[in-house]
Amino acid sequence: MGRKVFVSYKYSDGCPCKDRIMAKLGSQGNVYKGERGFNDLSSYSAATIKSYLSDMIYDSSVLIVVISPTVSRSQWVDWEISYALKNISRDGRTSKRNGIVCVVQKNQYTGSSSWAYDIYGKVFASYLPEKIVHNMQTTYGSLSIFEQPNPDFCVVVAESTFMADPQKYIEEAYDRAQYPYSYPTIIK
């Protein structure tokens, strides 16, 4: 079953992965709730951008976050994650929190996502958006620099693995959002 998805990414280095994900999702029956017709929002006010993005996120059920080398520095991606984690009511309808899938972008030269992983196969927290790490740390206690965040509240997957079966990861994230009592508390 297709889901309404929104892809959150850092424009400067996450666009190629976002485009690959969009192409794949379209062939899987999912509905992409992202920008249509233009990508550059830099000429708009912050309030206009937030209004535009909130409408798209509100109408989605899964947020896919592209983990690129600089995404952890994006305040917009953190804002999008925060908004997606809220139950929002509008005109008598409530949008529940979105499921979240973090897709670790492949390196354009090697075709691998290994640049973001440690020797134990865990994504370095420093590459994850602050809102993702904050939820992992708040849920499981503070982390030392040697500990890895527990990703149970969201799905973290390499791009090649995600692209092999995107519906599997989208459904897993959706289930985690729909059955919050089976998973840790979320900090919005």
C-alpha positions in Angstrom: 0.0 0.0 0.0 1.4 3.4 -0.9 1.8 6.1 1.7 2.0 9.9 1.5 5.6 10.7 2.1 7.6 13.9 2.5 11.4 13.9 1.8 13.4 16.1 4.1 17.0 16.9 2.8 19.7 19.5 2.9 19.5 21.2 -0.5 23.2 21.7 -0.9 24.2 18.0 -0.8 21.0 15.9 -0.5 19.3 16.7 -3.8 20.6 13.7 -5.8 19.5 11.2 -3.2 16.1 12.9 -2.9 15.6 12.7 -6.6 16.5 9.0 -6.7 14.1 8.3 -3.8 11.3 10.3 -5.5 11.8 8.3 -8.7 11.7 5.0 -6.9 8.7 6.0 -4.7 6.6 7.0 -7.7 7.0 3.5 -9.2 5.9 2.0 -5.8 2.5 3.7 -5.6 3.6 6.2 -3.0 2.6 9.9 -3.2 5.4 12.4 -2.8 4.2 15.4 -0.8 7.2 17.6 -1.5 7.9 20.7 -3.6 6.3 20.9 -7.0 7.7 23.1 -9.7 10.4 24.8 -7.7 13.2 23.8 -5.2 14.7 27.1 -4.2 12.8 28.8 -1.4 15.6 31.3 -0.5 13.7 34.3 -1.8 10.7 33.6 0.6 10.3 34.7 4.2 10.7 32.1 6.9 7.0 32.3 7.8 6.0 31.6 4.1 8.4 28.7 3.9 7.1 27.2 7.2 3.5 27.6 6.0 4.4 25.9 2.7 6.3 23.1 4.3 3.8 22.5 7.1 1.0 22.0 4.6 2.9 19.3 2.8 4.1 17.6 6.0 0.6 17.7 7.6 -0.8 15.8 4.7 1.9 13.0 4.8 2.2 9.9 7.0 6.0 9.2 6.6 8.9 11.6 6.7 12.0 10.3 4.9 15.2 12.2 6.0 18.1 12.1 3.6 21.3 11.7 5.7 23.9 13.6 3.8 27.3 14.9 5.0 25.9 18.3 6.0 22.3 17.6 7.0 23.2 17.7 10.7 23.7 21.5 10.2 20.3 22.2 8.7 17.9 24.1 10.9 15.2 23.5 8.3 15.5 19.7 8.4 15.3 19.8 12.2 12.2 22.0 11.9 10.6 19.6 9.4 11.4 16.6 11.8 9.9 18.5 14.7 6.7 19.3 12.8 6.4 15.8 11.5 6.5 14.4 15.1 3.5 16.4 16.3 -0.2 15.6 16.2 -1.6 18.6 14.4 -5.4 19.5 14.2 -6.8 21.6 11.4 -10.4 22.1 10.4 -11.6 19.2 12.6 -9.0 16.7 11.2 -5.9 15.6 13.2 -2.8 14.5 11.5 -0.9 12.0 13.6 2.9 12.1 13.9 4.7 10.8 10.9 6.8 7.7 10.8 10.5 8.5 10.2 13.0 6.8 7.9 16.5 8.1 7.8 18.1 7.1 4.5 21.9 7.4 4.5 22.9 8.8 1.1 25.4 6.8 -0.9 28.7 8.4 -1.8 28.7 9.6 -5.5 32.1 8.1 -6.2 32.0 4.8 -4.3 28.3 4.1 -4.4 28.4 3.2 -0.7 26.9 4.7 2.4 29.8 3.5 4.6 31.1 7.1 5.0 28.5 7.6 7.8 29.0 4.3 9.6 31.4 3.2 12.3 33.1 -0.2 12.4 30.2 -1.7 14.2 27.7 -0.7 11.5 26.1 2.2 13.4 25.6 5.7 12.0 27.7 8.3 13.7 25.4 10.6 15.7 27.3 13.6 14.4 25.8 12.9 10.9 22.3 12.8 12.1 20.0 15.8 12.5 19.9 17.2 16.0 16.2 16.4 16.5 16.8 12.7 15.7 19.8 12.5 18.1 17.9 14.4 20.8 15.0 12.0 20.6 17.4 9.0 20.8 19.3 10.6 23.8 16.2 11.7 25.6 14.6 8.4 25.3 17.6 6.3 26.3 19.5 8.7 28.6 22.5 10.8 27.7 25.1 9.3 25.5 28.9 9.5 25.8 30.9 10.2 22.7 31.6 6.4 22.6 27.9 5.3 22.7 25.6 5.1 19.7 22.1 6.4 19.8 19.4 3.7 19.8 17.3 4.3 16.6 14.2 2.5 17.8 11.9 5.5 17.3 12.9 5.8 13.7 14.3 3.6 10.9 17.9 4.2 9.8 18.9 2.5 6.6 21.6 2.8 3.9 20.3 4.2 0.6 21.0 1.0 -1.4 19.2 -1.1 1.2 16.2 1.3 1.2 16.1 1.4 -2.6 15.9 -2.4 -2.8 12.6 -2.4 -0.8 11.4 1.1 0.1 7.9 -0.1 1.0 9.3 -2.3 3.7 11.0 0.6 5.5 8.1 3.0 4.9 5.7 0.6 6.4 8.0 -0.1 9.4 8.3 3.6 10.1 4.5 4.1 9.6 3.8 1.2 12.1 6.2 2.8 14.7 4.2 6.0 14.4 0.8 4.3 14.6 1.7 2.2 17.6 3.6 4.6 19.8 3.1 2.6 23.0 5.3 -0.2 21.5 8.1 2.3 21.0 9.8 5.0 23.1 8.4 8.4 23.9 9.0 11.1 21.3 10.2 14.6 22.0 8.8 17.1 19.6 
